[in-house]
Amino acid sequence: MKGLDLPIYQRQNQLEGEKNNNSSTIINSVVMISIALVILGWLLGRGSILNNLMPFGISYFAIFLYFSNKGLVSQKKLALIFVAVNGGYLSYLGWGGSNYLLTSLCLWFVTINYLSKEIKIINYSLIVGGVFLIFKALKIYFFVKINTILLLAEFLLVFLLVLLLLRMASEMFGYLSDKSDTFLIALISIGLLFSLFLGDLAIENLWGINLLRVLSSYLIMLVALTGGVTTATSAGVLTGIFYSFSHLEMMPLVGNYALAGLLAGSFKKQNKLGVSLGFIISNLIYVIFLIEPGYIIALVKESVLASLFLLLTPKNMISYFDIFENQNNFDYTLEDRKLNSFINQRIKRFSHLFNELSIAFTEVATTKKEEEKNIGVFLDLITDKVCKKCDLYQSCWYQSFYDTYQGMFELLAIAENRGEVKIKDLEKVMPGSCFRKIKLTAAINQFVRMYELNSYWESKLKDNKKILLEQLSGMAKIIDDLSNELTIDIHPEQNLKTKTHTILKDAGLVIKDISVTNYNNEKLEFTIRKRSCNGGRDCINKMLPLLNNKLGHDLDLVWSECGLELDEPSCICQLAPGPKYCFVEGVATASSQKDISGDNHTFFKLKEDKFIAILSDGMGVGSKAFKESKGAVTLLKNMLQSGLDYESALKTINSILGIRSAEETFAKY
């Protein structure tokens, strides 16, 4: 409680301190990103491919200029990008890069003064390419003679780079809007690396070792460690292509890096040491095809050096590059999310509808009924039917009203307890001598029988109304649970699927399809479709022991569809990790008729890892009782598996049995 007694100014200082800390963090991240973008601009300004074509720097500046014209990039940041890009051009070409400087200045002037903020991307790209072509053509005309084809190629590269990157920008910004700082750091690092391929730095070679190739090898091993075989192989191919485009005079490394990514990714489970060994082995295989000894020694040195860097890299730094992990297994597309939301909303509406129906029926059922006809109404009926035409009516109901009323009340009590009244009962109870004894006893007995019959059917209707309410409520719950199930994230486990298929195929099983899914990263399920085993129960006898041994999961059979029983060419089964404790069931039966018992039972497990035991008893003996008992058990099982709560399901079953048979047949749970 002492913390609540802080002075106001002290708490205010704490809040200001937290605010300043948050602000400084944001400012630091903005500053770091700005510095990285400036460095990237300088490297792209120096970048060249295919015999000194340099379209990257001017395209990079044009993209920032486009967003600056829309007010999304400040003039200060644009000026930094301008200085960085043209600094790269001038540092690489000297005053030969002046045409790029003039192109940038002209673009800046034209964009600010003449271009609309709503200019179409393709028109803007043509303007950028046109301005670049004009200044490049002037340089060629007055100073340097170059091939016209190369001039047009550089113009097309500028035009296409600006066009494609601007069209991708909106999707890219949307994708990056909710990403963490570590993701952005990793992405910028990749951009800096690929710009190094194009930069042609003077310090690229140091003591006979190509630092750029060491960095490339290190990146491929990082991708192999975080993304696996497919991603690492793709990264190797892309890295090799970029390196070859920017170093035409060097040996091609596309095949080397692709093979390195393949082998290094294959050793992902062995962590950093396994990935490093896989990469070194791939280089040793590749150098067999090289002729020049210098390249052989250089590649081996560089792969060993990159492996050492990987082994020394902290784990928290490696986690920055988890973006290479295959996101397809864990992300829904926008269309999937939209469809999921639409179906979910429709199902919730149905659930709400059933719930409203249940409430409406409950209100009707629980409204205060009219009170049952009292004794006065009953006496009116008796007197109208029997007494009014009697000559002693005035004497009984006016002169001796109390005694007559008391006698009739006692007769009703006798009829209710015994089921009927007799003439001798009337003689004992009623005062005086009744002239219509036979008619009076008959009327009372008839009334009691009608009352009992009405009470019986009223009770039946009341029970049926209650069951209907419970069914509506149960349906609402089932549909609501279904809508909740649709929101579960289902993650395909591609690696586990491939491994499972390989294990079963090597065991001689003909597998047609496998699905391995993970629900909310908590519940693993294997659904396997294979060629029919003709009743051999391969799902239990072969697959379960084999997968439990190879995968290390304690799997259990959830359900199966036997191809032999269904007359289908395929069997389907679902496996999932079993519960920590198992339930062993056993049943012993005795019947008065040989081989036929009126009792029935079943055992099964629900999705929520609940084990259900159903026993049907008390339906009689013989084949009729057996059929009713089996039908009740099967129907109850299906209801429970559909999600209906057991109390509603049990009452529904008993209600159905009561309608089917006049006998007292009930299911027990």
N, C-alpha and C positions, 0 to 999 in steps of 0.2 A: 504493500500500500504506500510505501514511501515514495515510489516513483510518481504517484499522483500529486505529491506535494511539491513538485519542482516549481520554482518561480516561473512566471510567465516569460520573462526575458530569456531565461535559460532554455526553456523548451523552444522558444522562437529561434534561438541561436542554433539549436540542434537541427531544427527543420531547415534553416538556411544552409547549415553545413551539409545536410543530405542533398539538398537541392544543388549546391555548388559541386558536390562530388558527381552527381548525375550529369550536370552540365559539362563538367570537365571531361567525363568519359565520352559524352557525345562529341564534344569539340575535338578530343584526341582522335576519335575514330574518323571524323570528317577530315582532319588534317592528314592523317595517315593515308586515307583514300586519295586525297588530292595530290599528295606527294607521289603515290604510286601511279596515278594517271599522268602526271608530268613526266616521270621516268619512262613510262610506257610510250608517251608521245615522242620523247627523244630517241628511244630505240627504234620506233617505227619510222621516224624520219631518216634514220640510217639504213633502214631495211631495204634489201634489194633481192630480186629473184631473176632467173632466166636472163643472164647477161645484162645486169645493171638496170632492170626496170624497177622504178621506185614509186609505186602508186600508194603505198600504205600511209605515209605521213600526211599527205594532202587529203586523203579520204578521212583519216582520223580527225583532222581539224575541221573538215566540212561537216561532219556529223555533229560535233559540239557547236558549231556555228548555227546549224539548223535548230537545235534545241535552245540556243541562246536567243534566237529570233522569236521563239515562242515563250520566252521568259522562264524557261526551266533551268537554265545555266546562267550564272552571274557573269557580268563582263570581266570581273577580276579573274575568275577561273578561266574564262575564254582567253584572256591575255596570256596567262601562264601556259596554256596549251599551245598557243601561237608561238611563244618564245621557245618552248621545248621542241616542237616539231621542226621549226626552221633552224634551231640550233643543231638538231640532228642532221639536217640536210647540209648545212654549212660545214659542220665538223667532218663530214664524210667527203663532200664534193668541193669544199672550198668555195670560191666565188662562183664556181660552176652551178651551185645550188641556188643562185640568185633568182632564177626563173620560178622556182617553187615559192620563194619568198614573195615575189611580185604577184604570183597567182593567189597566195593566201590573202595579201593585202587587198587585191582587187575583189576577191570574193567577199571579204568582210565589208568593204565599202558598198558593193552592189546589194548585199543582203540587208544591210541596215537601212539603206535609202530607197530601194526600189522593190524589194520582194515583200509580198504579203505574208502575214503570219499563217494564213490558211493555204499557202501554196502546196500543190500536190507533190508528193515525193518524187514521182518520175520526172516532173518538170524541173524540180530542184536538182536532181541528179544530172539531168542533161545540161543545166546551166553550169554546174561544177565541172563536168567533163569538157564543156565548150570553152570555159575560161582557161582551164588547164591546157587544152589543145592550142589555143591562140598563143599563149606565152611560150609553150614548147616549140611551136612552129616558128615564132620569131627568133628564138635562140638558134634553131637549126638554120634559118635563113641567113642570119648575120654572123654566127660564130662557129657552130659545130655541125658537121654533116653526119647524119645517122640514117639508118635504114628507115624508110617510110613505114614498112610493116611493123617495126618495133614501136614507132610513134603511135600508130593506130592501136597496137596491142596495149600500150600503156594507157591510152585514152579509154579503151573499153574496160580495162581493169578498174580505173578510177570510177567510171560510170556505174559499173556493176557492183563494186564494193559499197558505194554510197547508197545505191538503190536497195540492195539486199539487206544491209545492216539497218537502214532506217525502217524498212518494212518489218524486220524482226524486232525492232526496238520495243514496241508496245507490249508484245508477248513476253519479251525478256524482262522488262521492268515489272510486269505483273508477276512473273515467276520469282523475281528476286525480292519482291516487296516484303515477304514474310520470312525471308531467310536470315539466319543468324550471322553475327560478325565473323565467326570462324568459316562459314561458307564463303563469304565475300573475300576473306583473306586467301583462302585456297584458290578461288577463281582468279583473283588478281595475280597470284603467284604463277598460275598456268599461263596467263596472258603475258606476263613478263618473260617467262621461259621461251615461249614461241617467238616473242619479239627478239630475243637474243639470237635465235636461229638466223634472223634476217639482218641483225645489226652489224656483223662483220667487225667485231671489236679487235683492237690491237692486242689485247691480253688473252685472246682466245686460246692460244698455245703457250704453255708454260712448262719449261724443262722437258720438252718432248711429249707432253700430255695435253690433249685437247680438252679444255675445261668444259666446253659446251657439250661434248659427247659424254663427259662424266656426269654432268647435270641431267642430260637426257636419260642416261642409264639409271640414275637415281630416281627420276620421275617414274620410269616404267616399273621399277621395283616397288615404289610406293603404291602405284595403281594395282599391281599384282597382289600386294599385301592387303589392300582394302577392297578391291573389286573382283578379284578372281580371274579365271582364265580368259573369258570372253572380253571383258573390259581391258585387261592388260594387253591382249593381242591387238585389239583395235587401237589402243594408245601407242603400241609399238609401230604399227603401220603408219599412223598419222605423224608420229615423230620422225620416222624415217623419210616420209615424203617431204615434210617441211625442211629437214636438213639437206636433202638432196637438191631441192629447188634452190636453196640459198648457197649451196656449195657444189656447183656443177663439176668443178675440177677434182673433187674428192671422190673416193670410192662410194658406190651406192650402199646405203645401210638399211633399206626398207626390209629386205629379207632377214637381216640380222636382228633388227629390233622386233620384228613380228615373231620370229622364233624365240627370242628372249622373253617376250611377254607371255607366249604360250607355255614355255617350260617354267618360268618363274611363278605364273599364276597357278600351275598345277601343284606347286609346293606351298600353297597358301596356308594350309592347316599346320604346316611345320613352322609357321611364324617367320620371323626375320631371317633366321639362319637358313631355313629351307628355301625361301625366296632367293636369298643371295647365292646359294649353291646352284639353284636352277638357272639363274642368270649367267653365272660363270661357266657352267657346263654348256649352255647354248652358244656362248662366245667361242669356247674351245671347239665345238662342232663347226661353227661358221668359218673359223680361220683355216680349216682344212682346205677350203676352196679358194683361199687367197694365195697369191704368188709372191707379192712383195713382202720381205721379212719385216720391214719397218712397220707396216700396218698390223701385222700379226702381234708384234710385241706391244704396240700402242693399244690395241684393243684389249689385250689381256690385262695390261696395267690399269687401263681405265675401268674395266669391269670390276677388278679387285678393289680399286680405290672407291668406286661408287658403292660397293658392298660394305666396305668399312664405314662409310658415311651412314648407310642404312642401319647398321648394327648399333651405331652410336646415337641414332636419332631417338629422342624420348618418346614414350607412348602417347603423351598428351599432344605432341606435335603431329604425330601420325593421324590422330583422330580428326585433325583439320581436313584431311583428304578423304573422309568417309563419303564425300559427295560422289565418288566413283562407284559406290555401291549401287547395284541395280535397283533403281527406284520403281521399276515397273511392278515389282512384287508387292509394293507397300503403298502405292498411291492410286486413288481412283482418278479417272479422267473427269473433267467437268460434266460430261454427258452422263457418266455413271452416277455421280453425286446428284445430278438433277433428277434422273429417273428414280433413284433410291428415295429422294425426298418426296417426289410425286406419289409413288406407291405407298410410302409411309403415311402421308397425309390422308390418302383415300382410305386406307385400312383403319386409321384412327377415327375417321368419320363413321365408318361402319360400327366400330366399337362403341362410339358415343351414341349411335342410334339404338343399338341393342340395350345399352345401359339406360337410356331414356325410356325405352319400352318397359324395361324391368321396373323402373321407378313408377311409371304410370300405372302398371298393373298392381304394384304394391299399394299405391294410394287408393286404388279402387277396392282392393281386397281388405284393406285395413280401415276403410270408412265404417263408421258406426252403423251397424245393421239396425233395422227396425226390430224393436223388441218382439220376442216371440209372443204369440197370442196368449194373453193371460187367461186365468181361470174363468174370468167373467165372459170372455168371448166364447170359451168352450161351453160354458153353461148356456149361453144364448143359442148356440148351435143345437144343444141337446133339447132345450125347451121348444125351439122352433120345430124340430123334427118329431119329437115324441110328446112333449107335455102340453103344448098349447091346445091340442084337440081333445085333451082329457077333461072329463067333468070335474076332476079334483084339482085342476090347475090353480084356481084361486085359493083353495085351501092350502095347497103345498107351498106355493111361491109367494103368497101374500100373508096368510095368517100364520104359517109356520116356516117363514123364510130362513131363519137362522138354522133350524134343525135340518131342513132340506139341503141347504147349502153345505153344511158340515157333512152330511151323509154322502152327497155327490163327491165331495173332496176325498173322503175316505175310499169311495169306490175307485176313483182315479188312482189313488195310491196302491190299492190292491192290484188293479190292472197293470200298473207299471212294474210292480214287483213280480207278479206271477204270470203276466202276459195276457190274462183274461179275467173277467168276472163271471160269476155264476149267479143263478137266481137265488140260491140260498144266501149268497153274500149280500145280495140286495135286501133280503128279508131281515138279516141281522142288523144291517147298517141304517137303512132308511126308516124314518118314523112313520108309523101308521101302516096302512096297507095300500100298496101301489097297484092300480088297475092294469098297468102296462109294463109288467115286469119283463116279459120276453122281449118286447121292442126296446126297452131301456137298456137291458144288458147287451142286446145285439148292437145297439147304436154306440154304446161305450166301447165294446170290443172292436167294432169297425173303426171307430175314431183312433183307438190306440194302435191298431195295425197300420193305418194310414200314417199316423204320426211316426211310427218306427221306420216305415218305408221311406218317408220323406227325410227323416234324420239320416238314414243310411246313405241315400243318394246325395244329400247335402254334404255329408262327410266325404263321400267320394269326390264330389266336385271341388270341395275345399282342398283335398289332397292334390288333385290334379292341377288346381290353380297354383298351389305352392310349388309343385314340380315345374310347372311352366315358368314361374318366376325364377326358380333356380336355374332352369335351362337357359333363359334369356341372360341372366347374370353370368352364367358359365360361358356362354357364347361371347359375351362382351369381354370377359377375361381372356379367352383364347385369342380373340382377334387383337386385343391390346398387347398380349404377349408376342403375337406374330409381328406386330409393328415394331416392338422392341428388338426382336431377332433380326429384323432387316437393317437395324442400325449397327449391327456387329461388324467390325472390320474383319474381312476374310483375307488372309495373306497366303498366296500360293508359295509353297516351299519348293522352288525349282531344283535346287541342288539335291535336296532329299528325295525328290521325285526321280531324278536321274539315277541316283545311287540305288534306290529301291528297285527300279526297273532292271538295272544291271545285275543286282543280286538274284532276282527271281529268274531272269533270263538265263544266267549261268547255271541255275539249278535245274534247267530243263523245262520250266513252265512257259507256256505260250501266253504272253501278256499282250492284251489288246489296248488297254488304256489304264493310266494311273493318275489319280488326283491326290495330291498331298496338300492339305490346307491347315492353316493355323488361325483359330478364332480368337481375336483380341490378344494375340501372343500368349494365350493361356491353354488352349485346347487343341491338340494335334489330332488330325484324322487322316487315315489312309483309305481311299476308296479305290478298289482294284477290280477291273473287269478282265477276265481271262477265258481261255477256251474251256468249255465244259469238261469236268473231270469224270463225268458219268457216275456221279454219286460217290466218288472216292473221298470226299470231304478234304480236298487239298488245302482249303482255306484254314482248317484247324490242324490237320496232320502234317502239312509241309510248310506252308507259308508262315504261320505263327512262330514255330520254333526257329525257323531260318532267320526271319527278320529280327526277332528278339535277340538272337545270337550276334548278328552282324551289325545291327543298328544301335544296340544297347538300350532299346526302349522295352519296357515291360508291357507289350501290346496285348490286347484282348479283342475277341470277336464281338463287335457291336450288333451287326445283323448280316444276313447273307441271303441271296436268292440263288437256289441251286438250279443249274441249267437242266439237269435231268428231270427234276420235279415239274418245272415249268415248260418242258419240251422246247428249250431254247439252246442255241449253240454256244452260249456264253454263261459263265457264272459271275455274279457280282457279290462282293463282300466289302464290309467296312471295318477297319481296325482302328483302335484308339488305345492310348495308355490306360491300363486297367486300374481299378481302385487299389488302395493300400491293403484293404481287407476284402476277402471274398466270402460269399454266402454259398454254402453247400446245402442243397435241398434234398429231401427224401420223402417219399409218400408211400404209405401202405393202405390198401383198401380191402374191404370185405363186402361181399354182396350175396344176397339171398338167391339171385339168379346167376347162373354160370356165365362168366365172361362179360356180363353187362352190369354196370353200376350206374345208379342214378346220380351219383356224386361226380363232380369234376373239379379240375384245378389247373392252374398254370403259374409259371414263375417267369418273370422278365425284368429287364432293367430299363429305366427311363433315361432320358438325356441328361437329367440333372444328377446322375449317379445315384439314383434311388432304386432300391431293389423292391419289386412288388410281388406279393404272393396273393393269389385269388383262390378261394375255396367256395364251391357251390354245393350246398347241402340242403336236405329237407325237401326235395322235389319228388320224392317217391321212389319207385323201383321200376325196372323195365326199360324198354327201348324209348318209350315216350319221355320218361324222365331223363334218360341219357341225352336225347336230342335237345330238350329244353335246357338242361344243365350246361351242355357244351355250347349252345348258342348264347346263353347268358354270359358265360365266361369269355367267349370270343368277343362279344359286343362290348363288354366292360373293359377288356384289354384295349380294344381299338379306341374307346373313348378316352381312357387314361393316356394312351400314347398320343392322342390328338391334343392333349393339354387340358382337358376338363378335370376339375378337382374331383376327388374320389367320392365325396359325399353326394354331390349332384349326380354324378354318374351312377352311383349305387341306387339312389332313389328313382332315377329314370328307368333303370333296368327292372326294378321291382314293380314299377308302374306298368311297364310293358308286359311283364309276366302276368300281372293281375288281369290285364285285358285279354291276353291270349288264352288263359285257362280259368275255369271257374274254381279250380282247386286252390288251396293256399300254397302257392309256390313262391319262394323268396330266395334271392341270392345273398350270400353272406361274404363279407370282405374283411 
